[in-house]
Structures are given as C-alpha cells and as structure tokens.
C-alpha cells in the first residue's frame, strides 16, 4: 500500500519512499527530517552524498523530486530484496 505525499508532516524518519524525479524513479528511506511538519520540511535520503528534497518545493513542482509516495512496511515489492540499507537512493 502506498500513500502520496501531499502535505507537510506526513513523512516520518525511516519511511520507505518511492520518488518520481526529473531523473527517473528511485526508492529510498527517509533518513533524517529537518523542520518536520513546517513549510521548511526537508527530507534527507543520504547525508553523506547530500541527497535531500524540500517538501514545499516538491508540492509546488520546483524540486528535482516531482512526486513522493510512502510505501507501507507490509507492502512487498521485488526491489526491497535487492536494496541494501544505507545506499541512499536506488535507481530502477
């Protein structure tokens, strides 16, 4: 089951995300949230490589992430068995 991110404060640390970006479709975990629940909310996917997106910009269509979906923990997709924790984003 997936839930589209359409507002601030929906994403929680550790959530699995499907990201539709200007570069393609990616899967990632929300590693760190900054200013969660505010219009300055940032979602860090990989701190070491500085991969993050700002939810407000995504909602306005000006972010590299065009749409984000939270994937529930009970949702099974083949990519999860190949995704290694800590690798940041994974291109399919």
C-alpha positions in Angstrom: 0.0 0.0 0.0 1.3 3.5 -0.8 0.3 7.0 0.2 1.1 10.0 -1.9 2.8 12.9 0.0 0.5 15.9 -0.5 1.2 17.9 2.7 3.9 18.6 5.3 4.4 16.3 8.3 3.3 13.1 6.5 6.8 11.6 6.1 8.4 10.1 9.2 12.1 9.1 9.8 12.7 5.6 8.5 9.8 5.7 6.0 10.4 3.9 2.7 9.8 6.2 -0.2 9.1 5.9 -3.9 10.4 9.1 -5.6 9.4 10.1 -9.1 12.1 12.6 -10.1 13.3 14.6 -13.1 16.0 11.8 -13.5 13.7 8.8 -13.1 12.1 6.6 -10.5 14.0 6.0 -7.2 13.4 4.2 -4.0 14.9 5.5 -0.7 14.5 5.7 3.1 13.8 9.0 4.8 17.0 9.1 7.0 16.6 12.5 8.6 13.8 15.0 8.7 14.5 18.7 9.3 11.8 21.1 10.3 9.2 18.3 10.1 5.6 19.5 9.8 6.5 23.0 8.6 6.7 24.6 5.2 10.5 24.3 5.5 10.4 20.5 5.8 13.5 18.8 4.3 13.8 15.0 3.8 17.4 13.8 3.8 17.8 10.5 2.0 21.6 10.2 2.1 23.5 12.6 4.3 27.0 11.7 3.0 26.1 12.4 -0.6 23.8 15.4 0.3 20.7 13.8 -1.3 17.6 15.6 0.0 14.5 17.3 -1.1 12.3 20.1 0.3 8.6 19.1 0.5 7.3 22.6 -0.2 9.3 22.7 -3.5 8.0 19.2 -4.4 4.4 20.3 -3.8 5.0 23.4 -5.9 6.6 21.5 -8.7 10.0 23.2 -8.5 12.0 20.3 -6.8 14.0 17.6 -8.5 11.5 15.2 -6.8 8.2 15.6 -8.7 6.1 13.2 -6.6 6.8 11.1 -3.5 4.9 8.1 -2.1 5.3 6.5 1.3 5.4 2.7 0.9 3.9 0.8 3.9 6.1 -1.7 5.7 3.9 -4.6 4.8 4.0 -3.7 1.1 6.1 -6.2 -0.8 7.9 -5.2 -4.0 10.9 -7.1 -5.6 13.3 -4.1 -5.2 13.3 -4.5 -1.4 15.3 -7.7 -1.5 17.9 -6.0 -3.6 18.0 -2.7 -1.8 20.9 -2.5 0.7 20.4 -0.4 3.7 22.5 2.8 3.7 22.9 3.0 0.0 20.9 6.2 -0.3 18.8 6.2 -3.5 18.4 3.2 -5.8 17.6 3.7 -9.5 15.4 1.1 -11.1 
